[in-house]
Amino acid sequence: MATVQAKQISYFDNLTAEIAFPCRIVNKSFTNVELFAGCGGLALGLEQAGFDTLMLNDFDNSACQTLKQNRPNWKVICEDITKLSSEDLLKQLNLKRGELDLLSGGYPCQSFSYAGKKLGIDDVRGTMFYHFAQILKQLYPKMFLAENVKGLVNHDDGKTLKTMIEVFAEVGYNVQFKVLNAWEHGVAQKRERVVIIGIRKDLNIQYDFPKTQSYKPTLKDALKDVPKSQGAKYPESKAKVFDLVPQGGCWRHLPQDIAKEYMKGSYNLGGGKTGIARRISWNEPSLTLTCSPAQKQTDRCHPDETRPFTVREYARIQSFPDDWAFVGTITNQYKQIGNAVPVNFAKEIGLTILKALKGAEE
């Protein structure tokens, strides 16, 4: 009797097996416009899911150059969204209002003024969210996807998210949101984000958030055969401290006198603070990557070597493919990658959105 050898799941062979699509495949291109695109983590994941990206916007020049270098065919508009939101984007894109399938982006979380009696689009002027909502109103896509920090859910006692949902309703959308952990969706990193999905009220579209994947990658999975690249270094004094931290350990594993000196005033404060002087283990996911690889409150040290993760290691942990180049200074490259939506995470969300859109056309 013949035997079939099981295929080992790799860090980049993920997600699609657990997404069931309708039997009839719709032969059309599903289109996307992205705002606050950064270096392209979300856009790349959506592309891998099957979306055709018509336009991307960001104001950071290095991030825009990263997008252009990796995808010369993408239309990248490098300008402030406060200007973009007043332009005729339908004309630029040669689209009719309501024709676009998806608007995506991760606008910053900002406080609003609640002075007005009606919490609507006019109450959020002066914020980046206002311009996202303005563009959403103009393009009127079938669905939208917004990704943000987990703290948005409880920001200002929940008022911020409540206002956003009311604005989306005013523009014409029903909204679902859920906090998801990228580690449960094909990424070797504990990174919790709130995912907000909007569906136009006049459409019969049913959406389900992606389910937790059985494959939960570790740092060992992500950094296997990672290409060599430039990276930040610790100053000698900090390196001597990290030399004393075991794999998977943090400041709690230091001798008391050294821990007190390194922690300073934080030593006597409550809380775990396990991100300080943290050396990641090969057998666990990374903690959430930040914009700087060597910040004292969010240390992420290599498991074996006393150094921060390199640029390519950072990119691998965020599930960028090795051929995705980053433009700019090393500091800016770390910032781009740290701010990005993990590619595998974005792909899985994109697959569920695509399933919803295809299902509506059955």
C-alpha positions in Angstrom: 0.0 0.0 0.0 1.3 3.4 -1.0 2.1 5.9 1.8 1.8 9.6 1.6 4.5 11.7 3.4 3.1 14.6 5.4 4.2 18.0 4.2 5.9 20.0 7.0 4.3 23.4 7.3 6.9 26.2 6.9 6.8 29.8 8.0 5.7 30.9 4.6 3.4 27.9 3.6 0.6 28.9 5.8 -3.1 29.8 6.2 -4.8 28.8 3.0 -5.6 25.2 4.0 -8.0 26.4 6.7 -9.9 28.9 4.6 -12.9 27.3 2.8 -14.1 29.2 -0.3 -17.4 28.8 -2.1 -17.3 26.1 -4.8 -17.9 28.5 -7.7 -14.9 30.8 -8.3 -15.8 34.3 -9.5 -13.5 35.3 -12.4 -12.9 38.9 -11.4 -10.2 41.0 -9.9 -10.9 42.2 -6.3 -9.6 45.6 -5.9 -8.1 47.4 -2.9 -6.9 50.9 -1.9 -4.7 51.3 1.1 -4.1 54.3 3.4 -1.3 54.6 6.0 0.4 51.9 4.0 3.9 52.1 5.7 6.3 49.6 4.2 3.6 47.4 2.8 3.0 44.6 5.3 -0.8 44.8 5.1 -0.8 45.5 1.3 1.5 42.5 0.6 -0.6 40.2 2.7 -3.7 41.3 0.9 -2.0 40.9 -2.4 -1.0 37.3 -1.4 -4.7 36.7 -0.5 -5.7 37.8 -4.0 -6.4 41.5 -4.0 -5.3 43.9 -6.8 -3.9 47.0 -5.1 -4.9 50.1 -7.1 -3.3 52.8 -4.9 -1.4 53.2 -1.7 -0.7 56.3 0.4 1.8 57.2 3.1 3.6 60.4 4.0 6.9 58.8 5.0 9.3 59.1 2.1 11.4 56.1 3.0 8.3 53.9 3.4 7.0 55.1 0.0 10.4 54.3 -1.6 10.2 50.8 0.0 6.8 50.3 -1.7 8.0 51.6 -5.1 11.2 49.5 -5.0 9.4 46.2 -4.3 6.3 46.8 -6.4 7.0 49.2 -9.3 3.6 48.5 -10.7 1.8 49.9 -7.5 0.5 53.4 -7.7 2.1 55.0 -4.6 1.1 58.5 -3.5 3.5 59.9 -1.0 1.7 62.8 0.5 -0.1 63.8 3.7 -3.5 62.2 4.0 -5.0 65.6 5.0 -4.3 66.7 1.4 -5.3 63.4 -0.2 -8.7 63.3 1.4 -9.7 66.5 -0.4 -8.7 65.2 -3.9 -11.0 63.5 -6.4 -9.7 59.9 -6.0 -12.5 58.4 -8.0 -11.2 60.3 -11.0 -7.6 59.4 -10.3 -8.5 55.7 -10.0 -11.0 55.8 -12.9 -13.6 54.2 -10.6 -17.3 54.8 -10.0 -18.4 55.4 -6.5 -19.1 52.0 -4.8 -17.1 50.0 -7.4 -14.0 49.5 -5.2 -14.1 46.2 -3.2 -11.9 47.1 -0.2 -10.4 50.2 1.6 -7.7 49.2 4.1 -5.3 51.0 6.5 -4.3 51.5 10.1 -5.0 55.1 11.1 -3.4 56.4 14.4 -5.4 56.1 17.6 -6.2 59.7 18.7 -8.5 61.2 21.3 -11.6 63.0 20.1 -13.6 66.0 21.5 -17.0 65.0 22.8 -18.4 68.5 23.0 -20.9 68.1 20.3 -24.3 66.4 21.0 -24.1 64.3 17.9 -21.0 62.1 17.6 -20.5 62.0 13.8 -18.0 62.8 11.2 -17.8 66.5 12.0 -16.8 65.7 15.6 -13.6 64.0 14.6 -12.1 66.8 12.5 -8.4 67.3 13.1 -7.6 63.6 13.4 -6.2 61.1 10.9 -9.3 59.0 11.4 -11.4 61.9 10.0 -9.5 61.7 6.7 -9.8 57.9 6.6 -13.6 58.4 7.0 -13.7 61.1 4.4 -12.0 58.9 1.8 -14.2 56.0 2.8 -17.3 58.2 2.2 -15.9 59.3 -1.2 -14.9 55.8 -2.5 -17.8 53.9 -0.8 -16.2 50.5 -1.2 -18.1 47.3 -0.5 -16.0 46.6 2.6 -13.2 48.3 4.7 -10.5 46.9 6.9 -8.8 48.9 9.7 -6.1 47.6 12.0 -5.1 49.3 15.2 -3.5 48.8 18.6 -5.3 46.6 21.1 -5.6 49.7 23.4 -8.1 51.3 21.0 -10.8 49.0 22.5 -10.5 50.7 25.9 -9.1 54.0 24.8 -10.9 56.9 26.7 -13.1 54.3 28.4 -14.2 52.9 25.0 -15.5 56.3 23.8 -13.0 56.6 21.0 -14.0 53.3 19.3 -17.7 54.0 20.0 -17.3 57.3 18.1 -15.5 55.6 15.2 -18.3 53.1 14.9 -20.9 55.8 14.9 -19.0 57.7 12.2 -18.8 54.5 10.1 -22.5 54.0 10.6 -23.1 57.6 9.4 -21.1 57.0 6.3 -23.1 53.8 5.6 -21.4 50.8 7.2 -22.1 48.1 9.7 -19.0 47.3 11.8 -17.5 44.2 13.5 -14.3 44.3 15.5 -12.2 41.7 17.3 -8.8 41.6 19.0 -6.6 39.0 17.3 -3.2 37.8 18.2 -0.9 37.5 15.2 0.8 34.4 16.8 -2.4 32.5 16.4 -2.5 33.4 12.7 0.8 32.3 11.3 3.3 34.8 12.8 6.1 34.0 15.2 5.2 37.0 17.4 2.8 37.8 20.2 1.2 40.9 18.7 -2.3 41.7 19.6 -4.3 44.1 17.4 -7.9 45.1 17.0 -9.2 44.3 13.5 -12.2 46.4 12.4 -14.3 45.2 9.5 -16.9 47.4 7.8 -19.6 46.2 5.4 -21.7 48.5 3.4 -25.3 48.5 4.7 -26.9 48.1 1.2 -25.0 44.8 0.6 -25.8 41.3 1.8 -22.2 40.3 2.9 -21.6 37.9 5.7 -18.1 38.1 7.3 -16.4 35.8 9.8 -13.1 36.6 11.5 -10.3 34.1 10.8 -10.1 31.2 13.2 -7.1 30.4 15.3 -4.6 28.4 13.3 -3.3 25.0 14.5 0.3 26.1 13.4 1.8 28.5 15.9 5.3 29.3 14.8 8.2 29.9 17.2 11.3 32.1 16.7 13.2 29.0 15.6 10.7 28.6 12.7 10.9 32.2 11.7 14.7 32.6 11.8 15.8 29.4 10.1 18.4 30.2 7.5 17.7 33.9 7.7 19.9 36.0 5.4 22.7 38.1 7.0 22.1 41.8 7.3 23.0 44.9 9.2 21.7 45.4 12.7 21.9 47.6 15.8 24.3 46.9 18.6 24.1 47.2 22.4 26.6 49.6 24.2 29.2 47.6 26.2 27.5 48.3 29.5 24.2 46.9 28.3 25.9 43.9 26.6 27.5 42.9 30.0 24.0 42.9 31.5 22.5 40.7 28.8 25.4 38.3 29.0 24.0 37.3 32.4 20.4 36.7 31.1 19.6 33.1 30.0 17.5 32.2 27.0 13.9 33.0 27.7 14.9 35.1 30.7 14.6 38.8 31.7 15.8 41.2 34.5 14.4 38.8 37.1 17.2 36.4 36.3 20.0 39.0 37.0 21.8 39.2 40.3 19.9 41.6 42.6 22.5 44.4 42.6 22.8 44.4 38.8 19.0 44.2 38.4 18.5 47.2 40.7 21.1 49.2 38.8 19.7 48.3 35.4 16.0 48.8 36.4 16.6 51.9 38.5 13.3 53.4 39.7 11.3 50.7 38.0 12.8 48.0 40.2 10.4 48.7 43.1 7.3 49.3 41.0 4.6 46.7 40.6 3.9 44.6 37.6 5.8 41.9 35.7 7.9 44.2 33.5 9.1 41.0 31.8 10.0 42.9 28.6 12.9 44.5 30.3 16.3 42.8 29.7 14.4 40.1 27.8 16.3 37.5 25.9 13.8 35.6 23.6 13.9 31.8 23.6 14.1 29.8 20.3 11.1 27.8 21.4 8.7 30.7 21.9 7.3 33.5 19.7 8.9 37.0 19.9 7.3 39.6 22.0 5.8 42.4 20.0 8.4 44.1 17.9 8.7 47.9 18.4 10.1 50.7 16.2 13.5 50.5 17.9 15.2 47.1 18.7 17.1 48.3 21.8 14.6 50.3 23.9 15.1 49.6 27.6 11.5 49.0 28.4 11.0 46.7 25.4 14.2 44.7 25.1 14.2 41.9 22.5 17.6 40.2 22.6 18.7 37.4 20.3 18.5 33.9 21.9 22.2 33.0 21.6 24.0 36.1 20.7 24.1 39.3 22.9 22.6 41.7 20.4 19.3 43.0 19.1 17.7 41.3 16.1 19.0 42.4 12.8 16.9 44.1 10.1 16.3 40.8 8.2 15.5 39.0 11.5 13.0 41.7 12.3 11.5 41.3 8.9 11.3 37.5 9.3 9.5 37.9 12.6 7.0 40.1 10.9 6.8 37.4 8.2 8.1 39.6 5.3 9.7 37.5 2.5 13.5 37.7 2.2 13.3 39.5 -1.1 11.3 42.4 0.3 13.8 45.2 0.5 13.6 48.2 2.9 14.8 51.7 1.9 16.3 54.2 4.3 18.6 54.4 7.2 18.9 51.4 9.5 16.9 53.4 12.1 14.1 54.0 9.6 14.1 50.4 8.4 13.6 49.2 11.9 10.8 51.7 12.3 9.1 50.7 9.1 9.2 47.0 10.0 8.2 47.5 13.6 5.1 49.5 12.6 4.0 47.1 9.9 1.1 44.7 9.9 2.7 41.1 9.8 2.3 39.8 6.3 1.0 36.4 7.2 -1.6 38.0 9.5 -2.7 40.3 6.8 -2.9 37.5 4.3 -5.2 35.5 6.6 -7.5 38.4 7.2 -7.5 39.1 3.5 -8.6 35.6 2.7 -11.6 35.9 5.0 -12.6 39.2 3.4 -12.2 37.7 -0.1 -14.4 34.7 1.0 -17.1 37.2 2.2 -16.9 39.1 -1.1 -17.1 36.0 -3.2 -19.9 34.6 -1.1 -22.0 37.7 -1.8 -21.7 37.1 -5.5 -23.0 33.5 -5.3 
